[in-house]
Amino acid sequence: MIITERPAQPLASLRASGRRRSRGGRLPAARYAAAFLLMLVYLGPLVLLLNTALKSSHQFLTDPSGLTRSADLANFGAAWSQGNFRTLILNSLLYTGVCATVSTLLSLMIAFPVARGYIRWSRSWLALFVVALFLPNALTTQFQLLLHLHLYNNRIGYMLLLAAPLGVGPLLITGYVRSIPKELDEAAAIDGAGYFRYLYRFIVPLCRPVLLTAFVLQAITVWNEIILATILLPDPGKLPVSAGLFAFYGQYSNEWPLLSAATLIVAFPLIIIYLLIQRQLIAGALRGAFKG
């Protein structure tokens, strides 16, 4: 019987493999530490806000930064009634639903011919989408426009401005549509499918993730909008939910526990929506940004 010995592994390779193992052991720990730091950055303010909302006024004055000793849930009920959030939330649901839906549909109708190159200067239009992200809001022009159209202090005029599709929506949808084979357009044309029928029967189902992302991003913008509302809607009964926070802001003092509770009431629907569709939202944003 012949016994063959395995050649001895060089010392340098042993040291290199040892270093790789040690690096592999340190890498997950570094990732967990980075994830923990990010969690503190994003969840820290929310926890601090909740801690303040659960304090009574006396407890907040005596110890503003300390942990609450007793959960005072009455602040949420007082904030709900004092801020008139029932009416304001109904207004915001109307504005958000209408504006986000119209903006998403218009973004699709704008982005599809640009992505396919069916119109002239498609690259210039794509550059315009990018530039529109950095343009300032022309409040004076918008105010004068609605004033001359007799839409000042009007829900329709307010929603027309917020439903404008310029922004990240057309940019994301353009990148996503480019990943869909163009031969599908030709096959639909040969079968006799009209433009709008093809767009809403075929393209909409294929682009559902990025359409959902564009809808949610626009909905967040409309839900949090406060500057345009205070200028164009002087009637308190037409204001969105974000304007309810003004009820807790005084000239000489602020009701910080009630203001914190009101802020959580305003942010609660967006937090729930994000937790429910976070995977679809992130997937649609990434695929729309990098595909094509």
N, C-alpha and C positions, 0 to 999 in steps of 0.2 A: 504494500500500500504506500502510495506516494503522498506525502503531506506537503502541501504548498502553503507557504506563509504569505499573507497579504502584505504588500509593501507598506512600510510605515508612512503614515501621513505626515507631511512636513509640518514643522512647528509653526511656521508662518500661517499656514491654512487653518491650523487649529485655533490660533489666536484670532484670525479673521472671523471664523465661525462663532467663536465665543463673543466677539464684539457684536456680531449680527444678532445673536440671541439676546444680549443685554439691551441692544437698541430696540429689538422687538418687544422686550418686556417693558421698556420705558415709554414706548410710543403710545400704547393704549392709556397709560396713566396720564400722559400729557394731553391726550384727546379728552379724557374725562375732566381734567382740570380746566381745559379751555371751555368745554361745554358748561361746566359749573359756573365759571366766570360770566359767560354769556347769559346764563339763566339768572344770575344775580343782577346783571345790568338791566334785563328786560322785566323781570318779575319783582325786583326790589322796589321800584316806585309804586307798583300796584299793591304790594303788601303794605307799604308805608301809608298809602291812601286808605286802604281798608282799616288799618290800625287807627288812623285818625277818625274815620267815619264811625267807629264803634265807641268812641269816647264821648262822654258828656262834656258840656261846655266848661263846667268847673274843673273836671279832670284834665281837659286840654290846656286850660290856663295855668294850672299848677305844674303840669308835667307834659309839655308839648311833644317832646321827642321820645318819651318812654313808652313801654308797652302798655296797652290797655289792661286794666284789672277786671273790668266787667263789660261784657258786650252789650252796648246800648243800641238795640235794634230800632228804638223809637226814632232815631235820626232819619232813617229811610222813609218812615211814614210821614214825618214832618216835612222832609225835603220834597216828597211826592206832592203833598197838598200845597205847600208854600210856592213851589216852582210851577204849579199848574201843568204838571207833566202829562196828564191824561190827554189834554187838548193838543199839546205840543208834539207828543209822540205820534198821534194820529196824523198831524200835519207832516211830520218827517217821513212817516210810512208812505204817504201819498207822494211827496216829492221824490223820495228815494226810489220807489218802485217805478214811477213813470220815467224819471230822468235816466236811471240806469238802464232800463229796457230800451228806450229810444236811442240812447247813446251807443249801446252795444250793437243794435241793428244798423244804425248809420255807420258805425265803425266798420262793420262787415261789408256794407255796400261800397264804402270808400276803399277799403284795403284790398278787396278781391281784384278789381281791375288793375290796381297798382302792382300787386304781386304777380299777376299774369302778364303784365306789359300790354294790356289792351288799350291803354290811353297813351298819349304822347308824354314825354318827359317823366317817365315813371320814377326814375332815380331822383329827379328833382322833387317829386311829391314825397318820396321817402325821406329826403333830407328835410323837407318842410315838417314832417311828423316829428323829427328829432328836434328841430329848432323850436317847435311849438311847446315842447316841454320846459323851455327856459324863458318863454316870453312872459312879461309881467301881466297882471290882470288890469285891463283898461276900465277901471271903475267909472271914471268920468264919462267916457264914451258910452258905456252900457247904460248909465243913468240917463243920459240925454236921449239915447235911442228909445228906451222904454217910455220916457216922458213924451216924446213926439208921437209914438205909436199908441198913446193912451193906455199903456199897460203898466204904469207905475202903481204900486200897491195892489198888484194883481197876481194871483197864483200862476196864471198861464204865462205871463211875462217872466216871472221868476224861474219857472221850470224850463222855458225856452233857452235861457242863458245857461242853465246848469246841464242841459241835455246836449250841449255842443260836444261833438265827438273828438275834437282836437286834443291830443294828449297821448298817453301810453297805449290806449286801446287800439287805434289803427296800426301802431308800430308793432305790437305783439301779434295781431292778427295777420299782418302782412308777412311776417317771418314764418308763421305757422302755415299759411296757405301755400307758400313756396315749397313746402315739403310734400304737398299732395301732387301726384303725377298730373301733368297737363293733358295727357292722353285721355283722362277721364272727361275733360271738357269736350274734346273732339267726339268721343263716343256718345255723349249726351246730345250733342248737336246733330249727329247722324240719326239718332233715334227720334229726333223732333222735339226734344225738351226745350222749352223756352228759357230765357235767361233767368228770370226770377224764379221760375219753377225749379230749375237746376240749382240755383243758389240756395233755396230754402229746403229743398228735398234731399239734396246730396251734400252740399258744402257745410250746412249747419250741423248735421249729425257728425261729420268728420272733424269739425272744428269745435266740438262741444267743450273740451277742456279749456281752450284759450278763450272761448266766449264766456265761460263761467268766470275765468280770471278777470277779463275786462269788465264784466258786470259787477263783480265784487269790488274791484278797485274804484269804479265809478260810484258805486253805492257808498263806499267809505267816504269819498270826497263830498258827496251830497249830504250825508248824515252829519259830518263834522263841520259843514259850512256855516259860518256865522257872520262874516264881514258883509257879504253881499246881501244877506237877509236883513240885517239891521239897517241897510241903506235903502233897499228897494221895497221892504215890507214894514211900513211904520205901524200898521195895525197889529196890536199884540196877539189877536186871535189867529193870525196867519203865520206867525213866526215858527221856525223849526225847533226841535228839542234842545239844540245847543244854546239857544237864546234863554232857556230857562235858568241857566247858571247865573245870569245877571241878578236874579232875585236874591242872591246871597252875598252880593257885593255891595258894601256900603261906602259912604264917603269918608267915614272916620274909623270904621272897624268892619271886619269880615267875620262871618259865622263859619269858621273853618270846619268844624265837624259836620255841619249841614252841607257845606259846599263839597266836602269830600264824598258824602253820601250821594249828593246830586250828581257828581261827576261819575261815580260808579253806576248810577242809574242810566246815565247817558251812554256810557261805554259798554254796558252789559250786553245789549243785543249784538254789537260788533264782536265782542269776545266769544259769545256763543257761536256765531256764524263761522268765525275763524277756526274754532275748535272742531266744528263739524266737517268743514271742507278744506282743512289745511293741506292735505295731501294733493287734492285736485287743484287747489290754488297754486301751490308751488310747482307742481308738474306742468300746468298750463303756462305759467310765467316762464319757466326755464325752456320749455320746448318752443314757445313762441319767440323767445329771445335768441336762441342758438340754432334753430333749424333754418334751412334754406341756404 
